[in-house]
Amino acid sequence: MCGIAGGVWRNKAEASRSIPLALKAMHQRGPDDKGFEVFTFGEISVCLGQTRLSIIDLTSAGHQPMYSCDGRWVIIFNGEIYNYKELRNQLKQLGYVFSSDSDTEVLLLAWVEWGIECLTRLVGMFAFAVLDKHSQNLTCVRDAFGIKPFFYSNADEGFRFASEIPALLSLLPGKPSLNMQRTYHYLVHGDYDSSADTFYQGVYHLPPAHWFTVDLRTGQASTPKQWWTPSVIERPGWRFDDAVEQVREQFLTNIRLHLRSDVRVGAALSGGIDSSAIVCVMRYVEPDMPIHTFSYIAEGSSVNEE
């Protein structure tokens, strides 16, 4: 799961005090490791922190914030890049040398090589922030479907962000006012995340498939830009059997990628045909892998383990 937090301060001591509070508020997201660093650019201090749930490369080589070998780039990352092995091989062919087996390092070096264009190469779920010390900007990104959360505030006191609102609130000088309009939409229409607004005034979601930069010389964030849109192009002439086969192949590929893990794999089942199909394919793809399954029965509030 993991959690990230950070922002821009004009007081380095305040930044150093605030980030540990944010990471503590997200301890349940990443109990295996945590770290933060403060970077100073003139009167501006940038703090980046991460609390880690170790899935890929369980060693200290996966510690964050993570630096590029030349020290120019620094990343904090929440998520998983499922095709990291394929991207790693591509980057090795381009001359990059790796010091860990983590997908975080693959993401960092992909950013170094391709910049914002690397996003369309990624298969995964992610929210991350990359600091470029040379150009003095911070880039924040969220995955195509918004699986990983990214909340931020860009008020007068400076830009702040975190994976959870309680963590973000610990970075702000005071508790913001409630957003009653968003509360109304949620209570009346069940609508919560269809816009950038949250339950707090001045606290926003970064929309799915969007990114923006923060200019460290001013401390202000740019308007979020969309980096991906789904394709709705029709494919005339397709037969039903062709569509079935493509869904099957994509399903198998996705399961293979998602099973990449350096820890034991588990599956939580709701009992529907979709989750049952996932476990069946898991057994088909990796028949020797020890897989623990859990099914939840709502009526009796009981949990069955196999």
Secondary structure, DSSP 4 states (H G I P E B T S, - for coil): --EEEEEEES-HHHHHHHHHHHHHHTGGG--SEEEEEEEEETTEEEEEEEEE---S--SGGG-SSEE-TTSSEEEEEEEEETTHHHHHHHHHHTT---S---HHHHHHHHHHHHGGGGGGG--EEEEEEEEETTTTEEEEEE-TT--S--EEEEETTEEEEESSHHHHHTTSSSPPPB-HHHHHHHHHH---SSSSB-SBTT-EEPPTTEEEEEETTTTEEPPPEE---------TT--HHHHHHHHHHHHHHHHHHHT--SS-EEEEE-SSHHHHHHHHHHHHH-TTS-EEEEEEETTTTEEEE-
